[in-house]
Amino acid sequence: MDQNTKIRTAVVLVDGICPFSQNEGIINPVFQKKIGGLTLFERIAHVSRKAGVERLLVSGWSEPEAVRLLQGKVFRDLEIKFLDSMPSATGDAFKDVEAEIQGESNFFFISGDCVFEPNTLKELNWKADLLCRFDAIAAISESGLSGDCPLGLEIQGDHVSRVFYPRETKNDCVPCPGLFLGNRNFLDAVLKAQATERAGWLDALQKACEAKKLGLHDVGDSLLLYAGAKKALRDAEKKVYQRLIKKTDGFLAAHINRRISLFITKFLVKTSLTPNNVTLINLAIGLIGAVFFAVGGYGPALAGALVFQLSSITDGCDGEIARLKFLESRFGGWLDIFCDNLTHIAVFAGIAYGAYRIEPAPYLFYCGWLAVLGTLMSFLLVAFQLYRKESTKGPLFTSVMENRAGMGKGMENILNAQDSLARRDFTYLLLLFALLGYSKYFLALTAIGSNIFWMLLVFSWIKRPPRGIIITCL
């Protein structure tokens, strides 16, 4: 099947992968438990929408209860329908949902205790051609991200030969968090199993195994977790937060800033603050740091550097909240870029003003203006490139050039230098200079470095038309 072929409908069994298990630690109902400020069901809905799913058919959740719990929640263009009554044990399970699927042949099947990301569904979607041989494809992750789930699969060749429920401890048992791609036969079997045995997936899966109709696909490094037990929920939340650390973060930003910002974000996601609210709060913190610098002297400069460092740390919170709650927007990206550069301009101007008050030397005045000019020019060039790509959907770019294939070593070194100049790690250099009482010398370095940065950016554009640019947002 073409990778662009889209599966429109996902069937969600909100009770989870083992809804009636009496095992210690099982959470019921799982769909109301939260990870990163969202319930498991909300997370499933948002991820499914981002992966291209247009409709969720929800089984095991009455509509009045769902309306109450989802009141005020927005899933944009995702349609959510509830299967009010389960199909009869003796009738055709499929005919009760025939009106909803409008001739569709393939569906995603999602357990309510499953945590995954859009790429996971897309990976599974690309294997839809296997449904000509199997009734269902089980998503697994042998990379170690599957979690400690109770459902295990015994593999024989390219199909599943046996299902373990609860999962037995076996070396050849692959954990299965509860994400499937299936056809109408599998849909009929799952709904009928729900109506009769009340055994969740087990009956339908076991019958598919006996007929050698259950295939599997390893989704690789894509997130795929079971979260239906207390420990599994904690582990899943930890791994979801770990995924927020970006490859483009500098060394210190990744090992210090991100650790602290993620700790702060865990509290902020529980509030009603939006990512844009956090961006504006962070702007206020940065401007306070600039005021401290403007006072002049060792103590205020050190306080300004510490506050600016706090601003650099909390600068990651808005993007983390946006990704956790699926609130990313191009406006939010623009606002973050503008506030970041406004903070930098204010801080550099504050350093120059404060140093000039203590030592009224002309070079401090010129260094201040050059630092502001370099920051402003970099912002304008970035804004210009973004304006040209305004129709692009999704998050803003996070590196100088995303495609460096065929690029000469010299040009690649230039781009790497640009990347380094744009990292948040420079705030630690300012803190070190302030601690030593040499903030004015940092200003001189900034006056040179910021202007080299935008000149290198223009040079790289001339040598190779840009496909991505430096932006230190989100």
N, C-alpha and C positions, 0 to 999 in steps of 0.2 A: 504493500500500500504506500502511496505517496506520503511523505512526511508532512505535507501540508494538509492532508485530509484531517478534518476535525470531527471528533466525537462530541456530539452536542449534549448528551444527557448522562448524568451520573446518578446512580441509585445509592442512597445513604441509609444504612441500617444504624440508627443512632444508639441502639442498645450496646453496640460494640462487639468485639470479637468473641467474648465469652460472657454474655449478659447474665446468665443464670448460674454462674459458677459460685460455689461457696468458699472458694479458696481465700485464705487470709490476705487482706490487702487489696482485694478487688474493689474498684470504685464504681458505684452505681447510684445515680446515672452518670456516666462518664462525660456526656456531651455538655454538661454544665460546668465542668472543671476548666480552669483557666491556665493558659500559657501565654506569657507576654501581654497580658491585659485583655486577651480574647478567650472566649470559651472554645473548646475543641470544635464544636459545630461551626462557630463563626469563622474559625481558622480554616476549616474544610471548605466553607462557602467561598471565602476570599481567594484561597489558593486555586480552587476549581475555576473560578471566574478568570483569574489571571492566566490559567492554562488554556483558556478558550472554551470551557464548558459554559453552555447557555442555560441549562436547567438542571435543578436537583429534584429528584423524586425521593421524598423522605418517608421511610417506613419505620414504624415503632414509636412515633411521636404524634400525639393528637394535635390537631390544628389549634384549638383554643389555648392549650398550654404553650404551643410554639409561638403563637401571636403574642402572648403575654411576655414570654422570655425574649423575643426578638423585637419588641416594641422600640421604635426609634433607631433600629439598626439599618444601615444602608449597604446594600450589595450591588448598587448601580444597575447594570443591565443583566444581572443574574435573576432568573425566574425560579422560585421555590414553590413546589407543590407537595402536598401531603397526601399520602395514601391513607384515607380515613379508615378504611376497613380492610383487614387482611383477606385474601382470597380463601374460598372455602376449601376444606381438605379434600373434597371429592371432585371439585370443579377444576376448570383450567385456570391456573393462577395468572397466566399471561393476559387473558382477555379482560381482566379488571383494570389493566393499565394500558390497554390497546389505544384508547383515545388520547393518552398522554404522549405516547412515543411517536405517533404519526409515521409509521412505516420504518422507523430506524431499526437497524439490525445489530449494532454494537453499542456497548455501554461500559462506563466505568462502574465498579462496585467498590464502595468505600465503607469500611467499618468506622463507627463513631469514635473509636479509641485509637485511630490512626493519625499520625502526624507526618506531614510530607510537605514538599515544596512544588511550585509549578513545573520545574524541570523534571520532577519524578513522573508526573502525569504525561508530560510530553514524551519522555523516554518510553513509557508504556504504550502510548498512542502509536509510536513508530513500529510497534510489533503487532499491529492489528491484522497484518496479513497472515499471521499464524492461526487466526480463528477459522481458517479454512480447514485446519487439521484438528484444532482443539475447540472445546466449548468455552474455555476460560484460560487466561494467562495470569498466573500469580506473580506479583511483583516481590522480589526479594532483594536484599542488599548484603552481599557477602563481604563488603568492605568494613564491616564492624559497626555500621550505623543502624542496625535493625532493631536494637533494643532487646530487652528480656521479655519476649512475648510468649504466651502459653500455647500458641498454635505452631506446630512444627511440621515440616514436609520432608518425606524421605524421597530422594531423587533416584531415578533409574533412567539413564540415558538423557533424553530431552524432555521427559515428562515426569510428573509426580506419581509415585507408585503407592504412597500411603500418607495419610494425614494423622498426626498425633494431637490429641486434645483431651486433657491438657498436655502440653509438650513434654515428651519424655527426654531424659538426658541421654542423647546418643551423638556420637561423633559425626555421623552422616545425616543428622537432622538439621535442616536449614530453617531458621526462624522466619515466620510469615506474619507481618504486622496486620494484614487485612486490607490490602489494596489489590484489586483485580481488574482485568479487562475481559469482558465476556459477551457472548451473543444471546439471542433470544432463548435458546435452550437453557442456558445457565440462569437467565433471569427467571424463567418459569420454575426452575428447580429451587432457586433461593427463596422465592416467595412462597412456594408450596412448603418448603421446609420450615419457614417461619410460621406458617399457619398450622402445621401438624405437630412436628416434634418440638417446636420452640427451641431448636438447638442452634440457632444462628446459622453459621456457615457450614457446620460440620457435616450434616446430612448431604447437602448438595455437593460439597467438595469430595466426600468419600465416594459418592456415586460416580462423579467425574473421574476420580482416580481409578475405580474399578473398570471403567470403560476406556481408560488411557486417553481421556479427553481433557486432562488438566496439565497445561504446559507451564513454563516459568520463564521469567526474564530478570536478570540481575541489572538493577538500575545504576550500578556503580556507586559513585560518590554522591549521588543525589540523595537528599534527606529522606529517610523512611524509618519511622519509629512507631513502636507500640507504647501507648500511654494509659492503659486501662487499669493499672495497679498503682498504688501510692509511690513506690520506689521508681517504677517506670515513668510515672508522670514527672517526678523530680529530675530524673535523668534526661528525659525528653526536653524539658525546659532548659536544662543546662546546655544541651547540644544546640538548641535553637538560638540561644544567646551567643554561643561560640561562632555560629555562622555569620554573625554580624561583624566580626573582625574582617576587614577588607585587605586583600592582597596588596593594595596600593598604599596602605598605611606605612609610614616610616618605622624604623626599629623602635625608637622610644615611644612613638605614638601607639604602636601595637602592643608593647609590653607594659606601658604605664598608663597613658591616656585612656586607651580602650578599656582596661581593667576597671579604672575608676568610673569612667562614663557609663559602662554597663551596670555597675553597682548602683549608680544614681538612677539610671533608666528603669531599673527594676521597681523603684518606688514611683517614678513619674508615670509609668504606664497604668498604674492603678488610679490615677487622677483623671480629671476631665481636660487636662492641658493638651492642646494640639501641638504638633511639631512646629507650626508657625509661632505659637505662643512661646515655646521654648527658645526658638531662634531670637525673638525679640528680647527675652529675658537675658539671653547670652550676650546680645548687643549691649544691654545696659551694664552688664558686668565688665565687658571690655572697655566701655567708655569710662567707668569708674577707675579702671587701671590707668587710662590716659590722664585723668585728672590728677592722680597721685604723681605720675611722672612730671606733670606740668608744675607741680609745687616746687620741685628741685631739691637737691640734697640727697645724701646717701639713703637715709631712712625712707623717705617717700618714694625714691626710685626703686628700692628693694620691694616695698609694699606694692608698687605699681607692677613690678615684674611678677610678683606672686599672684596678684589679681588677674593679670593677663594670662598667666599660666592656667589659672582656674577657668578662664574664658576659653582657652584652647581645649581644655579637657571637656567642658560642658558643650563645646561646639559639636561633639559627636552625638550628643543625646537626641537632638532633633531628628537626625537621620535614622538613628536606632529606633526611635518611637515610630517614625513613619514606616519603616520596614516591618516592624513587629505588628503594627495595627493596619498595615496596607493603606496608608494615607499619603503615599508618595504623590507628588504633583510637580509639574514644571514650574508653577508659581512658587511653590515652596523652595525649589532649587534656586530659582532666581533670587528670592528673598534671602536665602542663606548666603549666596555669593555676594550680594550687595552688602549685607550686614558684616560679613567677614572682612571685606575690603574697607568698609567704613571704619571698622574697629582698628584695622592696621594703620590706616591713614591717621586716625585720631591718636593712636599710641606713638607713632613716629613723630607727629607734630608735637605731642606732649613731651617726648624726650628732648626734642630740639629746644622747645620753649623753656623747660626746666633747666637744662644745661646752660642755656644762654643767660638765664637769670643769675646763675652762680658765676659764670664766666662769659661775659659779653664779647665773645670772639666772633668775627664775621664767618669763619669757616663752619661754625655750628649752625648759623642761619642758612648757609648754602647747603649743608648736608641735610638739614631738615627738609628744605624744599626739594632737593633731589630725591630723597626717600619717598616723599609724598608723590612726586611726579612719576617715579618708577612704579609705585603701587597703582596709581591712577591709570597709567598707560597699560599696565598688565590687565587691569579690570576691563578697560574699554576694548582691548583686543579680544579678550575672552567673551565679552558681551556681544561684540560684533559677530564672532563665529557662531555663538549660540543663536543669535537672531537669524542668521542664514539657515540654521537647522531647526527653526521653530516648529516645523511640521513633524519633527521626529518625536515618536512616542516613547514613553518609558523614562528611566532616570537619566540625569545628565552625565556627561562624560567624566571620567576620573583619571585620565592620564594625558600626556602630551599628544601622543599619536597611538591609536590602538593597533594599527596595522603597520608593522615595521619590516615586513618581509621584503627581502631584496635590498635593504638599506645598507649603505656603506658603514664601516666600523666607525669612522669619524663622526658621521651624522648621528649614529646611534649613541655615541658617547655624549654628544651635545644634548640629545633628548634626555639621556639619563641625568645629566647635570641639571636640566630644567626640572625634571621630576624631583630631584633632591632639593632644589631651591623652593619648591612649592609645598614640601612636607611641613607638618606642624612641628617637626623636631626643632625648627629654628627658635621656637619659644624657649627651649632649654638653654640655648646659647645666650639669649637675652638675659635669662635668669642668672646664668654664670657671670656674665659681664656686670650685672647689677650687684651681685654678691661681692664682686671684687671692687666695686665702686667705679667701673669703667663703662657706664651706659653710653656715654658720648662716643666712645670708640665703636660700640655696636652700631650706633647711628651712622657712623662713617662707612662701615661695612655694608649696611643696608642701602645707603645712598648709591654705592657702587653695584651691589648685587641685584637690587630690584631693577635697575636700568639695564644691566646685562641680561637679566631674565627676559624682558620684553623684546630686546633686540634679538636675542637668540630665538625667541618665538617667531618673530617676523622672518628671520633667516631660514628657519626650518620650514616655514610655509612656502617661501620662495623655492627652496630646494625640493620640496615635496608637498603637494596640496594636502592640507590637514583633514584627517578623518576623525580626530578626537583631540581634545585640548585639556589643559590642566584646569581642574576645578577642585577646590578643597572643601566641597560641601558634602552633606550627608555622611 
